[in-house]
Amino acid sequence: MKGQLRKLITAIFLLQISLLIGVFGFMQVEDYDLMNAFYMAVITISTVGFTEVHELSPNGRLFTSVYILMNLGIFAYVVSVISAYLFEGELRSIFKDFMVDRELNKLKDHVIVCGYGRNGSQACEELLKSGKEFVVIEKDPEIRQSVPSTSGFQFLIADATADSNLKLAGIERASVIIITTPSDAANVFITLTARVLKPDIYIIFRASEKQTEEKLYRAGSNQVIMPDNLGGMFMAQMVTKPVVIEFLDLLTGRGGSDYRLEAIHFENLKSQFRDKTLRQLNIPEVTGCTVIGVKDNIKGLIPSPSSDIFIGVDDTLIVLGSEQQLKKMVAHFTRL
């Protein structure tokens, strides 16, 4: 529960308790009926000074004096909390949190990105390009201010190491969690927590130290990525294998390339294109795309597959093509 909401609930609760004490006290001390006792309690709490139902007895004056002193602090607290909600935007903040929670509850098979630093923000950019739904958990509120409100994804200011925050992000319904916070120790803790909350979730971990890689896999990560190592290798290969790197840039769409890689799952194929060989599908002739790999549910990843490869249940096609070619591929072969 949010801190500001807790304050409002506490203020309302104290006001109700005070009102009940006043009603009960005036009924017992002055023998008022319920309506008159309620009236006396309200005018006493609010200190408006309206006329009493009738002149109070000595016991009634004593009770009223104690009741007024008791309510001075309560009334001041209630007024301060309500004023904060009206004039400091707390009510708007709660409404915004409510709307965010409602949007998060709609997400399913989405990605959770923990940490919006250098690696996390790049992962989000790629997820946005692919149209994949995701939510970011970042505990630094200053980072949130640098993200446009029209970013197109949900952004939670929270600590991803807490179970409650991962649940708020919908981890029970998520398919993948990408963990990119600056601390390897925190990342390990998030990994362990995520694996407990959803045992079958796919975990991608950003690590800083090479020697921790094996430990991270034992902690439950499916993939461990070390950006520094990859960056160094990439720079070296730009010298030793420049044409290969140029081709990789083409595959990833870097440098303004119009070419993209796309994964087409068997479940998304139209019924007439299921349980066929690549020769029968004839994808290059129909769309201009090139099938550069197949993820077979038994044999695993098959690069440069032959035309006799059979595409069956749980298989995935990996195709390369321009934006127009891929659109033609999706329109012709899939139900998307």
DOVEX-984760 format. One record per residue (C-alpha): residue number from 0; residue in three letters; z, x, y. Coordinates in nm, 3 decimals. Layout:
N
{loba: NUM	torse: ALA	up: Z	east: X	north: Y}
...
% end
This chain:
336
{loba: 0	torse: MET	up: 0.000	east: 0.000	north: 0.000}
{loba: 1	torse: LYS	up: -0.090	east: 0.131	north: 0.343}
{loba: 2	torse: GLY	up: 0.198	east: 0.244	north: 0.567}
{loba: 3	torse: GLN	up: 0.107	east: 0.014	north: 0.855}
{loba: 4	torse: LEU	up: 0.079	east: -0.287	north: 0.624}
{loba: 5	torse: ARG	up: 0.418	east: -0.203	north: 0.474}
{loba: 6	torse: LYS	up: 0.572	east: -0.208	north: 0.823}
{loba: 7	torse: LEU	up: 0.427	east: -0.551	north: 0.896}
{loba: 8	torse: ILE	up: 0.553	east: -0.694	north: 0.567}
{loba: 9	torse: THR	up: 0.897	east: -0.544	north: 0.630}
{loba: 10	torse: ALA	up: 0.910	east: -0.698	north: 0.979}
{loba: 11	torse: ILE	up: 0.813	east: -1.044	north: 0.846}
{loba: 12	torse: PHE	up: 1.066	east: -1.014	north: 0.564}
{loba: 13	torse: LEU	up: 1.350	east: -0.921	north: 0.805}
{loba: 14	torse: LEU	up: 1.255	east: -1.210	north: 1.034}
{loba: 15	torse: GLN	up: 1.268	east: -1.456	north: 0.743}
{loba: 16	torse: ILE	up: 1.606	east: -1.326	north: 0.625}
{loba: 17	torse: SER	up: 1.748	east: -1.353	north: 0.976}
{loba: 18	torse: LEU	up: 1.615	east: -1.707	north: 1.011}
{loba: 19	torse: LEU	up: 1.770	east: -1.813	north: 0.680}
{loba: 20	torse: ILE	up: 2.106	east: -1.663	north: 0.781}
{loba: 21	torse: GLY	up: 2.097	east: -1.851	north: 1.110}
{loba: 22	torse: VAL	up: 2.001	east: -2.184	north: 0.957}
{loba: 23	torse: PHE	up: 2.269	east: -2.156	north: 0.689}
{loba: 24	torse: GLY	up: 2.534	east: -2.037	north: 0.939}
{loba: 25	torse: PHE	up: 2.478	east: -2.320	north: 1.190}
{loba: 26	torse: MET	up: 2.478	east: -2.576	north: 0.911}
{loba: 27	torse: GLN	up: 2.811	east: -2.446	north: 0.781}
{loba: 28	torse: VAL	up: 2.990	east: -2.363	north: 1.109}
{loba: 29	torse: GLU	up: 2.864	east: -2.647	north: 1.333}
{loba: 30	torse: ASP	up: 2.775	east: -2.899	north: 1.059}
{loba: 31	torse: TYR	up: 2.416	east: -2.929	north: 1.191}
{loba: 32	torse: ASP	up: 2.145	east: -3.091	north: 0.988}
{loba: 33	torse: LEU	up: 1.855	east: -2.874	north: 0.871}
{loba: 34	torse: MET	up: 1.629	east: -2.949	north: 1.170}
{loba: 35	torse: ASN	up: 1.894	east: -2.883	north: 1.435}
{loba: 36	torse: ALA	up: 2.015	east: -2.570	north: 1.252}
{loba: 37	torse: PHE	up: 1.657	east: -2.439	north: 1.241}
{loba: 38	torse: TYR	up: 1.617	east: -2.511	north: 1.616}
{loba: 39	torse: MET	up: 1.937	east: -2.323	north: 1.701}
{loba: 40	torse: ALA	up: 1.840	east: -2.027	north: 1.483}
{loba: 41	torse: VAL	up: 1.496	east: -2.001	north: 1.647}
{loba: 42	torse: ILE	up: 1.620	east: -2.014	north: 2.008}
{loba: 43	torse: THR	up: 1.894	east: -1.764	north: 1.925}
{loba: 44	torse: ILE	up: 1.659	east: -1.515	north: 1.757}
{loba: 45	torse: SER	up: 1.400	east: -1.541	north: 2.033}
{loba: 46	torse: THR	up: 1.666	east: -1.525	north: 2.313}
{loba: 47	torse: VAL	up: 1.478	east: -1.790	north: 2.514}
{loba: 48	torse: GLY	up: 1.802	east: -1.956	north: 2.626}
{loba: 49	torse: PHE	up: 1.719	east: -2.326	north: 2.572}
{loba: 50	torse: THR	up: 2.003	east: -2.580	north: 2.568}
{loba: 51	torse: GLU	up: 2.215	east: -2.603	north: 2.253}
{loba: 52	torse: VAL	up: 2.213	east: -2.920	north: 2.044}
{loba: 53	torse: HIS	up: 2.571	east: -2.972	north: 2.158}
{loba: 54	torse: GLU	up: 2.846	east: -2.753	north: 2.297}
{loba: 55	torse: LEU	up: 2.947	east: -2.495	north: 2.043}
{loba: 56	torse: SER	up: 3.294	east: -2.479	north: 1.893}
{loba: 57	torse: PRO	up: 3.495	east: -2.155	north: 1.916}
{loba: 58	torse: ASN	up: 3.383	east: -2.066	north: 1.564}
{loba: 59	torse: GLY	up: 3.028	east: -2.153	north: 1.663}
{loba: 60	torse: ARG	up: 3.044	east: -1.924	north: 1.966}
{loba: 61	torse: LEU	up: 3.179	east: -1.641	north: 1.751}
{loba: 62	torse: PHE	up: 2.904	east: -1.687	north: 1.490}
{loba: 63	torse: THR	up: 2.636	east: -1.709	north: 1.761}
{loba: 64	torse: SER	up: 2.761	east: -1.390	north: 1.929}
{loba: 65	torse: VAL	up: 2.752	east: -1.195	north: 1.602}
{loba: 66	torse: TYR	up: 2.414	east: -1.350	north: 1.519}
{loba: 67	torse: ILE	up: 2.267	east: -1.244	north: 1.856}
{loba: 68	torse: LEU	up: 2.390	east: -0.885	north: 1.816}
{loba: 69	torse: MET	up: 2.247	east: -0.870	north: 1.463}
{loba: 70	torse: ASN	up: 1.908	east: -0.993	north: 1.584}
{loba: 71	torse: LEU	up: 1.870	east: -0.759	north: 1.879}
{loba: 72	torse: GLY	up: 1.746	east: -0.476	north: 1.658}
{loba: 73	torse: ILE	up: 1.546	east: -0.702	north: 1.426}
{loba: 74	torse: PHE	up: 1.368	east: -0.878	north: 1.713}
{loba: 75	torse: ALA	up: 1.287	east: -0.550	north: 1.887}
{loba: 76	torse: TYR	up: 1.144	east: -0.407	north: 1.561}
{loba: 77	torse: VAL	up: 0.933	east: -0.718	north: 1.495}
{loba: 78	torse: VAL	up: 0.795	east: -0.720	north: 1.850}
{loba: 79	torse: SER	up: 0.708	east: -0.348	north: 1.834}
{loba: 80	torse: VAL	up: 0.526	east: -0.383	north: 1.501}
{loba: 81	torse: ILE	up: 0.329	east: -0.690	north: 1.610}
{loba: 82	torse: SER	up: 0.245	east: -0.524	north: 1.943}
{loba: 83	torse: ALA	up: 0.110	east: -0.221	north: 1.758}
{loba: 84	torse: TYR	up: -0.114	east: -0.445	north: 1.552}
{loba: 85	torse: LEU	up: -0.242	east: -0.631	north: 1.856}
{loba: 86	torse: PHE	up: -0.287	east: -0.343	north: 2.100}
{loba: 87	torse: GLU	up: -0.326	east: -0.027	north: 1.889}
{loba: 88	torse: GLY	up: -0.592	east: -0.150	north: 1.650}
{loba: 89	torse: GLU	up: -0.374	east: -0.164	north: 1.340}
{loba: 90	torse: LEU	up: -0.493	east: -0.514	north: 1.253}
{loba: 91	torse: ARG	up: -0.853	east: -0.399	north: 1.279}
{loba: 92	torse: SER	up: -0.769	east: -0.101	north: 1.060}
{loba: 93	torse: ILE	up: -0.617	east: -0.323	north: 0.792}
{loba: 94	torse: PHE	up: -0.917	east: -0.555	north: 0.801}
{loba: 95	torse: LYS	up: -1.147	east: -0.254	north: 0.768}
{loba: 96	torse: ASP	up: -0.945	east: -0.125	north: 0.470}
{loba: 97	torse: PHE	up: -0.964	east: -0.471	north: 0.312}
{loba: 98	torse: MET	up: -1.343	east: -0.475	north: 0.350}
{loba: 99	torse: VAL	up: -1.369	east: -0.122	north: 0.207}
{loba: 100	torse: ASP	up: -1.155	east: -0.221	north: -0.093}
{loba: 101	torse: ARG	up: -1.375	east: -0.522	north: -0.152}
{loba: 102	torse: GLU	up: -1.690	east: -0.309	north: -0.141}
{loba: 103	torse: LEU	up: -1.536	east: -0.054	north: -0.376}
{loba: 104	torse: ASN	up: -1.450	east: -0.327	north: -0.625}
{loba: 105	torse: LYS	up: -1.821	east: -0.414	north: -0.646}
{loba: 106	torse: LEU	up: -1.922	east: -0.064	north: -0.753}
{loba: 107	torse: LYS	up: -2.008	east: 0.000	north: -1.118}
{loba: 108	torse: ASP	up: -2.152	east: 0.309	north: -1.292}
{loba: 109	torse: HIS	up: -2.118	east: 0.489	north: -0.960}
{loba: 110	torse: VAL	up: -2.032	east: 0.850	north: -0.878}
{loba: 111	torse: ILE	up: -1.704	east: 0.970	north: -0.727}
{loba: 112	torse: VAL	up: -1.729	east: 1.285	north: -0.513}
{loba: 113	torse: CYS	up: -1.395	east: 1.458	north: -0.455}
{loba: 114	torse: GLY	up: -1.415	east: 1.677	north: -0.147}
{loba: 115	torse: TYR	up: -1.674	east: 1.662	north: 0.132}
{loba: 116	torse: GLY	up: -1.701	east: 2.031	north: 0.207}
{loba: 117	torse: ARG	up: -2.011	east: 2.249	north: 0.182}
{loba: 118	torse: ASN	up: -2.088	east: 2.165	north: -0.181}
{loba: 119	torse: GLY	up: -1.966	east: 1.806	north: -0.170}
{loba: 120	torse: SER	up: -2.177	east: 1.715	north: 0.130}
{loba: 121	torse: GLN	up: -2.488	east: 1.863	north: -0.032}
{loba: 122	torse: ALA	up: -2.419	east: 1.662	north: -0.348}
{loba: 123	torse: CYS	up: -2.389	east: 1.348	north: -0.135}
{loba: 124	torse: GLU	up: -2.721	east: 1.416	north: 0.037}
{loba: 125	torse: GLU	up: -2.895	east: 1.439	north: -0.300}
{loba: 126	torse: LEU	up: -2.723	east: 1.124	north: -0.428}
{loba: 127	torse: LEU	up: -2.837	east: 0.938	north: -0.115}
{loba: 128	torse: LYS	up: -3.196	east: 1.052	north: -0.168}
{loba: 129	torse: SER	up: -3.191	east: 0.928	north: -0.527}
{loba: 130	torse: GLY	up: -3.039	east: 0.592	north: -0.430}
{loba: 131	torse: LYS	up: -2.731	east: 0.644	north: -0.650}
{loba: 132	torse: GLU	up: -2.417	east: 0.458	north: -0.543}
{loba: 133	torse: PHE	up: -2.116	east: 0.683	north: -0.480}
{loba: 134	torse: VAL	up: -1.784	east: 0.707	north: -0.300}
{loba: 135	torse: VAL	up: -1.628	east: 1.014	north: -0.137}
{loba: 136	torse: ILE	up: -1.259	east: 1.103	north: -0.149}
{loba: 137	torse: GLU	up: -1.160	east: 1.353	north: 0.121}
{loba: 138	torse: LYS	up: -0.805	east: 1.411	north: 0.246}
{loba: 139	torse: ASP	up: -0.898	east: 1.575	north: 0.577}
{loba: 140	torse: PRO	up: -0.942	east: 1.298	north: 0.840}
{loba: 141	torse: GLU	up: -1.122	east: 1.538	north: 1.077}
{loba: 142	torse: ILE	up: -1.408	east: 1.572	north: 0.828}
{loba: 143	torse: ARG	up: -1.449	east: 1.194	north: 0.826}
{loba: 144	torse: GLN	up: -1.509	east: 1.197	north: 1.201}
{loba: 145	torse: SER	up: -1.816	east: 1.418	north: 1.152}
{loba: 146	torse: VAL	up: -1.975	east: 1.166	north: 0.912}
{loba: 147	torse: PRO	up: -2.176	east: 0.889	north: 1.083}
{loba: 148	torse: SER	up: -2.051	east: 0.535	north: 1.026}
{loba: 149	torse: THR	up: -2.405	east: 0.450	north: 0.915}
{loba: 150	torse: SER	up: -2.397	east: 0.713	north: 0.639}
{loba: 151	torse: GLY	up: -2.458	east: 0.452	north: 0.370}
{loba: 152	torse: PHE	up: -2.165	east: 0.534	north: 0.142}
{loba: 153	torse: GLN	up: -1.793	east: 0.464	north: 0.117}
{loba: 154	torse: PHE	up: -1.557	east: 0.733	north: 0.248}
{loba: 155	torse: LEU	up: -1.187	east: 0.731	north: 0.155}
{loba: 156	torse: ILE	up: -0.936	east: 0.942	north: 0.345}
{loba: 157	torse: ALA	up: -0.704	east: 1.018	north: 0.056}
{loba: 158	torse: ASP	up: -0.576	east: 1.285	north: -0.182}
{loba: 159	torse: ALA	up: -0.790	east: 1.286	north: -0.497}
{loba: 160	torse: THR	up: -0.506	east: 1.436	north: -0.702}
{loba: 161	torse: ALA	up: -0.321	east: 1.103	north: -0.689}
{loba: 162	torse: ASP	up: -0.389	east: 0.856	north: -0.970}
{loba: 163	torse: SER	up: -0.377	east: 0.561	north: -0.730}
{loba: 164	torse: ASN	up: -0.655	east: 0.703	north: -0.511}
{loba: 165	torse: LEU	up: -0.886	east: 0.765	north: -0.805}
{loba: 166	torse: LYS	up: -0.821	east: 0.407	north: -0.918}
{loba: 167	torse: LEU	up: -0.894	east: 0.286	north: -0.565}
{loba: 168	torse: ALA	up: -1.230	east: 0.464	north: -0.586}
{loba: 169	torse: GLY	up: -1.298	east: 0.269	north: -0.906}
{loba: 170	torse: ILE	up: -1.274	east: 0.548	north: -1.161}
{loba: 171	torse: GLU	up: -1.240	east: 0.295	north: -1.445}
{loba: 172	torse: ARG	up: -1.592	east: 0.170	north: -1.358}
{loba: 173	torse: ALA	up: -1.746	east: 0.505	north: -1.254}
{loba: 174	torse: SER	up: -1.986	east: 0.704	north: -1.471}
{loba: 175	torse: VAL	up: -1.954	east: 1.051	north: -1.313}
{loba: 176	torse: ILE	up: -1.700	east: 1.238	north: -1.103}
{loba: 177	torse: ILE	up: -1.803	east: 1.547	north: -0.903}
{loba: 178	torse: ILE	up: -1.505	east: 1.764	north: -0.811}
{loba: 179	torse: THR	up: -1.567	east: 2.004	north: -0.521}
{loba: 180	torse: THR	up: -1.239	east: 2.051	north: -0.336}
{loba: 181	torse: PRO	up: -1.166	east: 2.410	north: -0.214}
{loba: 182	torse: SER	up: -0.875	east: 2.461	north: -0.455}
{loba: 183	torse: ASP	up: -0.946	east: 2.535	north: -0.823}
{loba: 184	torse: ALA	up: -0.588	east: 2.435	north: -0.907}
{loba: 185	torse: ALA	up: -0.632	east: 2.096	north: -0.741}
{loba: 186	torse: ASN	up: -0.968	east: 2.055	north: -0.912}
{loba: 187	torse: VAL	up: -0.811	east: 2.119	north: -1.253}
{loba: 188	torse: PHE	up: -0.544	east: 1.858	north: -1.180}
{loba: 189	torse: ILE	up: -0.810	east: 1.606	north: -1.075}
{loba: 190	torse: THR	up: -1.004	east: 1.682	north: -1.395}
{loba: 191	torse: LEU	up: -0.701	east: 1.618	north: -1.616}
{loba: 192	torse: THR	up: -0.616	east: 1.299	north: -1.429}
{loba: 193	torse: ALA	up: -0.973	east: 1.168	north: -1.442}
{loba: 194	torse: ARG	up: -0.998	east: 1.238	north: -1.815}
{loba: 195	torse: VAL	up: -0.678	east: 1.039	north: -1.876}
{loba: 196	torse: LEU	up: -0.780	east: 0.746	north: -1.655}
{loba: 197	torse: LYS	up: -1.129	east: 0.726	north: -1.811}
{loba: 198	torse: PRO	up: -1.177	east: 0.938	north: -2.123}
{loba: 199	torse: ASP	up: -1.558	east: 0.901	north: -2.134}
{loba: 200	torse: ILE	up: -1.632	east: 0.985	north: -1.770}
{loba: 201	torse: TYR	up: -1.873	east: 1.276	north: -1.710}
{loba: 202	torse: ILE	up: -1.697	east: 1.548	north: -1.508}
{loba: 203	torse: ILE	up: -1.881	east: 1.807	north: -1.298}
{loba: 204	torse: PHE	up: -1.654	east: 2.080	north: -1.163}
{loba: 205	torse: ARG	up: -1.715	east: 2.331	north: -0.881}
{loba: 206	torse: ALA	up: -1.535	east: 2.655	north: -0.961}
{loba: 207	torse: SER	up: -1.475	east: 2.971	north: -0.759}
{loba: 208	torse: GLU	up: -1.360	east: 3.215	north: -1.027}
{loba: 209	torse: LYS	up: -1.567	east: 3.318	north: -1.330}
{loba: 210	torse: GLN	up: -1.259	east: 3.381	north: -1.543}
{loba: 211	torse: THR	up: -1.148	east: 3.019	north: -1.512}
{loba: 212	torse: GLU	up: -1.469	east: 2.875	north: -1.659}
{loba: 213	torse: GLU	up: -1.343	east: 2.851	north: -2.019}
{loba: 214	torse: LYS	up: -1.014	east: 2.698	north: -1.905}
{loba: 215	torse: LEU	up: -1.202	east: 2.435	north: -1.707}
{loba: 216	torse: TYR	up: -1.401	east: 2.329	north: -2.011}
{loba: 217	torse: ARG	up: -1.077	east: 2.305	north: -2.209}
{loba: 218	torse: ALA	up: -0.930	east: 2.092	north: -1.928}
{loba: 219	torse: GLY	up: -1.206	east: 1.836	north: -1.985}
{loba: 220	torse: SER	up: -1.501	east: 1.930	north: -1.764}
{loba: 221	torse: ASN	up: -1.849	east: 1.857	north: -1.898}
{loba: 222	torse: GLN	up: -2.019	east: 2.097	north: -1.655}
{loba: 223	torse: VAL	up: -1.875	east: 2.386	north: -1.455}
{loba: 224	torse: ILE	up: -2.083	east: 2.499	north: -1.156}
{loba: 225	torse: MET	up: -2.017	east: 2.824	north: -0.967}
{loba: 226	torse: PRO	up: -2.226	east: 2.806	north: -0.648}
{loba: 227	torse: ASP	up: -2.163	east: 3.168	north: -0.549}
{loba: 228	torse: ASN	up: -2.302	east: 3.299	north: -0.879}
{loba: 229	torse: LEU	up: -2.601	east: 3.066	north: -0.862}
{loba: 230	torse: GLY	up: -2.673	east: 3.165	north: -0.503}
{loba: 231	torse: GLY	up: -2.667	east: 3.536	north: -0.583}
{loba: 232	torse: MET	up: -2.890	east: 3.491	north: -0.887}
{loba: 233	torse: PHE	up: -3.131	east: 3.278	north: -0.687}
{loba: 234	torse: MET	up: -3.159	east: 3.540	north: -0.411}
{loba: 235	torse: ALA	up: -3.219	east: 3.819	north: -0.662}
{loba: 236	torse: GLN	up: -3.491	east: 3.621	north: -0.838}
{loba: 237	torse: MET	up: -3.664	east: 3.561	north: -0.506}
{loba: 238	torse: VAL	up: -3.729	east: 3.937	north: -0.521}
{loba: 239	torse: THR	up: -3.790	east: 3.983	north: -0.893}
{loba: 240	torse: LYS	up: -3.963	east: 3.651	north: -0.971}
{loba: 241	torse: PRO	up: -4.090	east: 3.507	north: -0.641}
{loba: 242	torse: VAL	up: -4.356	east: 3.284	north: -0.799}
{loba: 243	torse: VAL	up: -4.098	east: 3.130	north: -1.033}
{loba: 244	torse: ILE	up: -3.873	east: 3.053	north: -0.737}
{loba: 245	torse: GLU	up: -4.170	east: 2.907	north: -0.550}
{loba: 246	torse: PHE	up: -4.231	east: 2.679	north: -0.847}
{loba: 247	torse: LEU	up: -3.863	east: 2.579	north: -0.859}
{loba: 248	torse: ASP	up: -3.884	east: 2.491	north: -0.490}
{loba: 249	torse: LEU	up: -4.178	east: 2.270	north: -0.578}
{loba: 250	torse: LEU	up: -3.978	east: 2.097	north: -0.854}
{loba: 251	torse: THR	up: -3.682	east: 2.029	north: -0.629}
{loba: 252	torse: GLY	up: -3.885	east: 1.914	north: -0.330}
{loba: 253	torse: ARG	up: -3.765	east: 2.198	north: -0.109}
{loba: 254	torse: GLY	up: -3.975	east: 2.334	north: 0.173}
{loba: 255	torse: GLY	up: -4.136	east: 1.998	north: 0.248}
{loba: 256	torse: SER	up: -4.292	east: 1.962	north: -0.097}
{loba: 257	torse: ASP	up: -4.402	east: 1.611	north: -0.188}
{loba: 258	torse: TYR	up: -4.331	east: 1.672	north: -0.558}
{loba: 259	torse: ARG	up: -4.021	east: 1.540	north: -0.730}
{loba: 260	torse: LEU	up: -3.860	east: 1.533	north: -1.072}
{loba: 261	torse: GLU	up: -3.771	east: 1.195	north: -1.217}
{loba: 262	torse: ALA	up: -3.585	east: 1.088	north: -1.533}
{loba: 263	torse: ILE	up: -3.718	east: 0.777	north: -1.708}
{loba: 264	torse: HIS	up: -3.478	east: 0.635	north: -1.966}
{loba: 265	torse: PHE	up: -3.597	east: 0.451	north: -2.276}
{loba: 266	torse: GLU	up: -3.393	east: 0.145	north: -2.177}
{loba: 267	torse: ASN	up: -3.589	east: 0.117	north: -1.852}
{loba: 268	torse: LEU	up: -3.932	east: 0.123	north: -2.017}
{loba: 269	torse: LYS	up: -4.124	east: -0.202	north: -2.049}
{loba: 270	torse: SER	up: -4.124	east: -0.340	north: -2.403}
{loba: 271	torse: GLN	up: -4.491	east: -0.252	north: -2.465}
{loba: 272	torse: PHE	up: -4.422	east: 0.116	north: -2.389}
{loba: 273	torse: ARG	up: -4.121	east: 0.159	north: -2.617}
{loba: 274	torse: ASP	up: -4.128	east: 0.344	north: -2.952}
{loba: 275	torse: LYS	up: -4.451	east: 0.525	north: -2.866}
{loba: 276	torse: THR	up: -4.564	east: 0.887	north: -2.874}
{loba: 277	torse: LEU	up: -4.654	east: 1.071	north: -2.556}
{loba: 278	torse: ARG	up: -5.017	east: 1.062	north: -2.667}
{loba: 279	torse: GLN	up: -5.001	east: 0.681	north: -2.689}
{loba: 280	torse: LEU	up: -4.833	east: 0.652	north: -2.350}
{loba: 281	torse: ASN	up: -5.098	east: 0.876	north: -2.190}
{loba: 282	torse: ILE	up: -4.886	east: 0.921	north: -1.876}
{loba: 283	torse: PRO	up: -5.094	east: 1.196	north: -1.706}
{loba: 284	torse: GLU	up: -5.414	east: 0.992	north: -1.725}
{loba: 285	torse: VAL	up: -5.252	east: 0.668	north: -1.608}
{loba: 286	torse: THR	up: -5.030	east: 0.800	north: -1.328}
{loba: 287	torse: GLY	up: -5.110	east: 1.166	north: -1.265}
{loba: 288	torse: CYS	up: -4.750	east: 1.263	north: -1.349}
{loba: 289	torse: THR	up: -4.672	east: 1.548	north: -1.589}
{loba: 290	torse: VAL	up: -4.412	east: 1.515	north: -1.865}
{loba: 291	torse: ILE	up: -4.232	east: 1.850	north: -1.853}
{loba: 292	torse: GLY	up: -3.948	east: 1.760	north: -2.089}
{loba: 293	torse: VAL	up: -3.792	east: 1.502	north: -2.319}
{loba: 294	torse: LYS	up: -3.420	east: 1.453	north: -2.384}
{loba: 295	torse: ASP	up: -3.415	east: 1.352	north: -2.749}
{loba: 296	torse: ASN	up: -3.105	east: 1.169	north: -2.873}
{loba: 297	torse: ILE	up: -3.095	east: 1.393	north: -3.183}
{loba: 298	torse: LYS	up: -3.275	east: 1.721	north: -3.102}
{loba: 299	torse: GLY	up: -3.149	east: 1.745	north: -2.745}
{loba: 300	torse: LEU	up: -3.361	east: 1.874	north: -2.458}
{loba: 301	torse: ILE	up: -3.721	east: 1.953	north: -2.551}
{loba: 302	torse: PRO	up: -3.913	east: 2.144	north: -2.279}
{loba: 303	torse: SER	up: -4.293	east: 2.125	north: -2.266}
{loba: 304	torse: PRO	up: -4.306	east: 1.854	north: -2.536}
{loba: 305	torse: SER	up: -4.614	east: 1.808	north: -2.753}
{loba: 306	torse: SER	up: -4.815	east: 1.487	north: -2.738}
{loba: 307	torse: ASP	up: -4.680	east: 1.390	north: -3.083}
{loba: 308	torse: ILE	up: -4.322	east: 1.357	north: -2.956}
{loba: 309	torse: PHE	up: -4.193	east: 1.006	north: -3.029}
{loba: 310	torse: ILE	up: -3.998	east: 0.828	north: -2.754}
{loba: 311	torse: GLY	up: -3.726	east: 0.616	north: -2.912}
{loba: 312	torse: VAL	up: -3.387	east: 0.465	north: -2.837}
{loba: 313	torse: ASP	up: -3.162	east: 0.674	north: -2.607}
{loba: 314	torse: ASP	up: -3.445	east: 0.919	north: -2.528}
{loba: 315	torse: THR	up: -3.531	east: 1.021	north: -2.173}
{loba: 316	torse: LEU	up: -3.859	east: 1.135	north: -2.021}
{loba: 317	torse: ILE	up: -3.851	east: 1.407	north: -1.752}
{loba: 318	torse: VAL	up: -4.162	east: 1.380	north: -1.537}
{loba: 319	torse: LEU	up: -4.299	east: 1.571	north: -1.239}
{loba: 320	torse: GLY	up: -4.521	east: 1.416	north: -0.976}
{loba: 321	torse: SER	up: -4.580	east: 1.344	north: -0.613}
{loba: 322	torse: GLU	up: -4.403	east: 1.056	north: -0.447}
{loba: 323	torse: GLN	up: -4.706	east: 0.830	north: -0.490}
{loba: 324	torse: GLN	up: -4.754	east: 0.933	north: -0.852}
{loba: 325	torse: LEU	up: -4.390	east: 0.866	north: -0.933}
{loba: 326	torse: LYS	up: -4.408	east: 0.525	north: -0.766}
{loba: 327	torse: LYS	up: -4.710	east: 0.446	north: -0.984}
{loba: 328	torse: MET	up: -4.519	east: 0.568	north: -1.288}
{loba: 329	torse: VAL	up: -4.221	east: 0.347	north: -1.216}
{loba: 330	torse: ALA	up: -4.438	east: 0.043	north: -1.138}
{loba: 331	torse: HIS	up: -4.657	east: 0.075	north: -1.445}
{loba: 332	torse: PHE	up: -4.418	east: 0.191	north: -1.718}
{loba: 333	torse: THR	up: -4.071	east: 0.064	north: -1.621}
{loba: 334	torse: ARG	up: -3.885	east: -0.256	north: -1.540}
{loba: 335	torse: LEU	up: -3.724	east: -0.105	north: -1.229}
% end
